[in-house]
Amino acid sequence: MPSPTVFIPTAAGLLLLACAYQLWNRRNRAYHSSESVAAAYDAWTDDQLLESLWGEHVHLGHYGSPPQPRDFRQAKADFVHELVRWSGFDQLPPGSRVLDVGCGIGGSARILSRDYGLDVLGISISPLQIERARALTPAGLSCTFAVMDAMALELPNAGFAGVWSVEACPHMPDKQGYAD
């Protein structure tokens, strides 16, 4: 039988882990509405915490193959370029129209326009993100931004050569509908 000096700390540690697990599972992380998602992103955009920490991109980074130490913000821009190559967007002719769903503050849209000559419409359900995207986009760059719900697109007769979406799907209440 283990000694009490080993058993008690081990039991206490396991109990603490079990309690933490229960708390984690009890958090209400269910999708409520597009308004609740928009409000969260509006709050994060308004306090500029994410932008000050993460820069223009609130998504993953690419650290090379094999991974190499790299500046956190540069890795995010590199991730956009890597996705462009992987998706074939680099094969689209300049001026091709692209829809950026969940564009955030427009970091990817600006890269797509500036570096690949694409005409980008970025959409987000966060009015403050769209406001910030417009403020960060230099005149002459072929990017426009609109407040719009990706699950209820308001784009009659709009044709796009491609759809760009990085990490927006987790916020969609109907994943299959979003993919379709």
Secondary structure, 3 states (H helix, E strand, C coil): CCCHHHHHHHHHHHHHHHHHHHHHHHCCCCCCCHHHHHHHHHHHHHHCHHHHHHCCCCCCCCCCCCCCCCCHHHHHHHHHHHHHHHHCHHHCCCCCEEEEECCCCCHHHHHHHHHHCCEEEEEECCHHHHHHHHHHCCCCCCEEEEECCHHHCCCCCCCCCEEECCCCHHHCCCHHHHHC
